[in-house]
Amino acid sequence: MSKTYVDEINRNIYDIKNEDKYEFKIRKGLTADIIEEISNQKQEADWMRELRLKALNVYNSLSLPSWGPDLSELNMDEIATYVKPKSKLNSSWDDVPEDIKKTFESLGIPEAERTSLAGVGAQYDSEVVYHSIREELVKQGVIYTDMETAVREYPEMVKEHFMKCISVYDHKFVALHGAVWSGGSFVYVPKGVKVEIPLQSYFRLNSPEAGQFEHTLIIVDEGASLHFVEGCSAPKYSKVNLHAGCVELYVKDNAYLRYSTIENWSKNMLNLNTKRAIAGKNAQIDWVSGSFGSKISMLYPMSVLNGEGAKTEYTGISFAGKGQNLDNGFKVVHNAPNTSSVINGKSISKNGGVCTYRSLVKIAERAKNSKCSVSCESLMLDSISKSDTIPVNDIRTEEVEFSHEAKIGKISDKAIFYLMSRGLSEEDAKAMIVRGFAYPISKELPIEYAVEMNNLINLELEGAIG
């Protein structure tokens, strides 16, 4: 049988670069003076400035991870941590500067807002340049704004939750985030309010040799529900860019939150993001995640089930091509009785790409009658790609139901031959198998993101039989 050679992804719209124009760009490096200057630019309250400086001290005291992908090429002396675009925060797309607006139009953000979203935030480099929310949600008390506005207008609510779900002591890149964070989204859904149409934030990094450090803080109060969608992309440059965002999710008693993400960073990006949710009694937090692009990714969303009867489900996929090392997974902590978790992780690797599924399941002694099911599947499209599964299961009580299943394998020659015998070309047969492998993830996404994910998979699989 002839061999299919798979080309690298044609990133077309994602690699559109605007001129690196900005109102202010911090000098490269990471010092107390730089942190002070970022805080001054934002005219922040003393408590936030002090938190930033504390986080910087923690960052300097911590070492790089001793496991996972090699991060030695990251040099913070070559990264600008704050880039303020030439745009204020706008509530109308017409007021967004033309070059920035065209970028978001090419990504389909304004069209998605018109057709299928209840609110949109659009961040360009370090600041949110556009934000909107439907009037009927405002009347119900829903708050959806950028983080800087939230710090100014809802200081008590922000102080109660900001960097409390995730501590600056957790690891080096959370501390970095705490020191230099900028932009991001703040959402509060009042008790009993059901947000039927998703909210979406999109993060675009344009500036070379820069970092993006957005902070997302979502509070879904008792009995409320929300679907939040996050998208990310950046053009490719010859030098390293860094993404170290932070997502804190609070899902109160009897509340529901779905958090969906498609991360499509460029292949010079180091994606070192941190995401965590705390779920109350009978609450549910669901994660849907697609990880594409980035040279290196270390991303492990986490659910902490603190309330009795709390639930979480994770459905995620990674696709690594040449030169990519995607180290992704999921963590869950069962801290109360009758909690449950379902984890479904998938990865695809080709052309020497490396995918690692890394997970933690911890069931405390008090979490009796809890249930956990873990399934991770890895598909390699050639003989030079790699895939590993590294689970850690810490079960402290016998009164649980726990299962773990892992499958790692190459794409089946027999399956390809069978489909070819039914009239498909080899490349079409391979694409059908991969799309079927990814279908459980794409069907959980909003339609425009499912289309984007399928397009990314199709682009990865374009090739010629040789």
N, C-alpha and C positions, 0 to 999 in steps of 0.2 A: 504493500500500500504506500502511495506517495505521502510525503510529509507536508503538513501545513506550516508555513512560516508566518508568524503573526507580527505585524508591524506595531510600533509604538502608537499610543493614542494620538489622534489629531485633535488637539484641544480647542481648535478654531476660536469660538467666542470667548473662551476662558482666558486665552493668552493675549487678548487685546490689551495693549498698554497705553495708558495716557501719559502725557508729559508729566514729569515729577514736579508738579507745581504745588506749593503749599503756602499757608500763611505763616507757619512756624514749624521748624523741625529741630528737635533737641539734638545736641551734639552726641556723638556716639559714646557709649560707655555706660557705667553704672556706679554712680557715686552719690553721697548724701546731697551734694550740691545739685546734681541733676534731679534727684527726687524732689528737693525743695522747689526747683524751677518748674517742674511739672505741676506741683500743687499750687504754685503761684499763678501759673497760666490759667488754672481752673478756679482760682479764687475760693479755695476750699476752706471749710471749717477746721479748727485746730485738731479736732478728734481724728479727722481723716488724714491730716498731715502726719500726726503722731503715729497712726496705724501704718502708714507707708514707711516711715523711718524705722519703726520696729521690725517690719517685714524685711527691710533691707539688711538689718543686723542679723536676722535669722537666716536669710539667704547666704550671707557671707560665712555663717557658722556651719552650714550643711555641705555635704559632699555630693557629687554626682552619683546617680544610682550605680551600684556595682554589678548590676545585672542588666539584661536587655540589650538593645542596639547600642552601638558605639556612638557616643555624643561628643567625641573629642574635637570635631571640627567646629563646634559651637564656641564662638569667641564673643563675649558680650562687649568687648572693646570695639567690635566692628558692627554693632547693632544700635540703631537709633530707636529708642523705646517709645517715643511720642512724636507723631506727625499730625499736625492740625491742618486739615484741608482748607482751601479757599472757599469755604461755604459755612453759613450759619445753619442752625437747625431749622428746617422748613416743614410746613404742613401741606404744601402744594408742590407737586412735581414740576410745575411751571417755574417755580422759583429756584430750583436746584440748578447750579451751574451746568452749562450745556454739555461739557465733556464728561462730567460725572453722571449726568442724567442719561446720556447715550450709553454709558457702560451698563447701568442698571436696566435700561430698555433692552439692550442686547441679551441680557440674562433673563428677561421676561418678568421682572419684578412688578412693574406698574400694571401689566396685563393681568398677572395673577391676582393682584389686589382688587382689580375691578371685577373679576369673575368669581373668585372663590375664597377670599380672605376677609376677616372682620377687622384686621388691623395689620399695619406693616411698619417695621423699622428698618432703615437702610444705613449701614455704617460704611464709611470710606476711610481707609487708613485708621486713624485713632479716634475719630469722632462720628457720631450719628448725624447724617445730613438731611434725613427725611424721617418723619414719623406721623402716623395717622391711626385713628381708631373710630369705628362707627359710633354715631351719636347715641344709638339705642343702648350700647354697652356702657357709655359714660353715664347715662341716666340710671342704669342699674348699679352704679358705684364701682364698675371695673376701672382699674387704673392700669394703663399701658403707656409707658414713656421710656425715655433713655435714662441710664443710670445717673448721669450728672444732674439731670432735672430732679430725679427722685431723691438724691442726697440733699438737694436744696429745699425741696417742697415737702418731703415726707421724712424728715431727719430721724424721728423717733422710731418709725417702722424700719427704716434702713439700719439704724444702729443696733436694733434688736436682733437682726438677722444676718447682717453683712459679715462674711468670713467667720460665721459661727457654725454653719453646717460643715464647712471645710476650714480647717485651721491653717494658719501660715506655718505651723510647725510640721504639717503633714509630710511635705517633701520640698526639695529645693526649688522646684518650679512653681509651686503654690506660693512660696515666699516671694519669689520673683514677681509673680502676678500681683500679690498684695502691695508690692512696692511701686509698680509702674502701671497698674490697671488704668484703662481708659475706654469709655464707650460701653456698649452693651445695653441690655434691656431690663426693665423692672416691670413686673406684672403683679397685681393684687386682684384676686377674684373674691368678692364678699361671700359671706355665708349663704348657701342655698342657690347661688346664681349659676346657671348652666350656660356656658359659652358654646353655642352650637356650631359656630364656624371658626376655623383655626385662626390664630394669630401667628405672624411670621416675622422673624428678623433675619436679615441677610448681611453677611460680613464680607467686605471686599478689601483686600490689601493690594495697593497699587505701588507704593513706594519701595524702591530697591534697598537692600541692606537695612531693613526695618523690622520691627516686631509688631504684632497685634495682640492686645491683652484685654479684650472685652470681658465684662462681667455681667452675667445673667443671673437675676434673682427673681424667683417666682414663688408667690405664696398663694396657694389655693385653700381658701378657708373651709370650715366645716360644711359638708354636704354639697360643695360646689364642684364644678367640673370644667376642664379646659384641655384643648389640644394645641400645643405650641410647636411650631415648625422652625427649624434653623437651617440656613444654607450658608456655605462658605466657598470662596474661590479666590485665586490670585494668579497673575501672569507669571511666566517663568523668567528668572534672571540667572546670571552666571554665578552669583554668590548666594550665600545662605540667607534665607528669611526665617523668622521665628514666629510661631503662634503658641501662646501659652495663656489661653483664656480660662475662665472659671465659671461653672454653672452650679448654682445652689437652688435646690428645689425643696419647698416645704409643702407637704400634702397632709392637710389636717384630717381629723376624724371624719370618716364616711365621705371623703372627697376623692376625686379621680383626676389624674393628670396623665396625658400621653405626650411624650417628648420625642419628636422625630427630627433626625438630622441626616443631611447628605453633605459630607465634607469632601470637597473636590479641590484641594490645594494643588499648587504647582509642585513639580518634582525637585525644586531646590528648597522646599519648605521643611522645617523641623516642626512637627505638630505634637506639642507636649501639653495637651489639654487635660483639665480635671473636671469631672462632673459627679455630683452626688445628690441624692434625694433622701429625705427623712419622711417616713410614712406613719401616720397615726392609726388609731383604732379603726378597723374595717376600711382603711384607705387603700387606694390602688395607684401604683405608679408603673406605667408601661414605657419602655424605651424601644424605639425603632431607629437603627443606625446603619448608614452606608458610608464606608471609608474608602475613598479613591484619592489618587494623587498623593502628594507629600513624599519626600525622600525617606524620612523616618517618621513613624507615628508611634506614640506611646499613649494609649487612651483606654481607660478602664472605667466606664460609668459604674456607679455604685448605688445600691438601694439599702437603706438601713430601716428595717421593719421594726419600729419601736412599739406599735400598738397591736393589741390582740386582734387577730383576724386580718391583719394587713397583707396585701398581695403585691407582687411585682412580676412583670414579664419582660424579658429582653429578647429582641430579635435583631441580629446584626450580621453584616457581611463586609468583608474586606477583599480588595482586588489589587494584588501587587504585581507590577511588571518589572522590567529591567531596571536595576539600580535602586529598587524600593525595598525597604524593610519595615513592614507594618506589624507592630507588636500591639495587638488589641485584645480586648476581652471584657469581662464583667465581674463585679464583686457584689455579693449580697450578704447581709448580716441579719439573721433571724434573732430578734431580741425579745420576742413575746410568744405566748402560746398560740397555736392554731394559725400561724402565718404560713404563706405559701409562695413559692417562686418557680418560674419556668424560664429556662435559659436556652436559647437556640442561637448558636454562633456558627457562621459559615465563612469560609475563605476560599479564594481562588488565586493561584499564582501561576505566572507564565514567564518565559524568557529570563529565567534566573531570579525572579522575584522571591522574596522571603516573607511568609506569613506565619505569625505565631499567635496562638490563642492562649491567653494567660488569664486564669480565673481564681477567685477565692469564694468559697461557700463556708460561712461560719454559722453554726446553729448553737446558740447558747443553751446551757443546762435548763434554764427556765422556759425555753421555747418548745415545750412539749406539744406533741400532736401536730408538729409542723411538717410540711411537705416541700420537697425540692426535686426538680427534674432538670438535668443538664444534658444537652446534646450539642456536640460540636463536630462539624464535618468540614473536611478540607479537600479541595480538588486541585490537582496539579496538571497543567496542560502540556508539560514536556518533561524531559528527563533531567533538566538542569535547575528547575525550580525547587524550593524547599518549603516545608510546612512542619510546624511543631505544635503540640498541644501540651500545656503545662498547667494542670489543675492542682489547686490546693483545697482540700476538703477537711474542715475542722468541725467535727460533729461531737457535741458534748453531752448528748442524751440519747438513750436507746429508743425513746418513744417518738420516732420520726419515720417518715417515708422518704427515702433518698435514692435517686438513681442517677447514674452518669454513663453516658455513651459517647464514644469518640470514634470517628472514621477518618482515615487519611488514605488517599489513593489517587492514582492517575486516571485521566479520562479513559473510558473503556473503549478499546479498539473494537470489541465485539458490538458495542452499541453503535459506534460510528459505522461499522460495516453494515449492520442491520438497516440503519436509516439510509445509507447509500444504496442498498439493494431496493429501497422503495422510491428511488429516483432523486434523492437529495445529493448535492455535491458534498465533498468532505468538509469544506468550511461551513456550509449551511448546517450540516449534521452536528458539527462541533458546537456551533452557535446555539442550536436548539437545545442541546444537552446543558450548556451553561445557563441559558435563560431559564430552563426548567429548574436547575439547581438554585438559582437566585429568586425564583418566583415567590417563595414564602415571605421574602422580605419586601419585594416590590408591591405585593398586594396589600401590605399594611400601610403604605405611604399614601398621602394625598396624591391625586391623579397627576398634577404637574410635576411632582417629585418622582413618582413612579416612572413617568415618561423620561425624565432626566436620567434616572439611574439606568433604565434600559438602553438609552442612547449611549451612555458611557460604556456599558458592557459591549454594545454593538461596535463602538469605535475601537475598543480594546481588541476585539476579535477580527477586525478587518485584516485581510491578508490574501495572499495568493498561493495556490498550490504549486510547489516546486519539486 
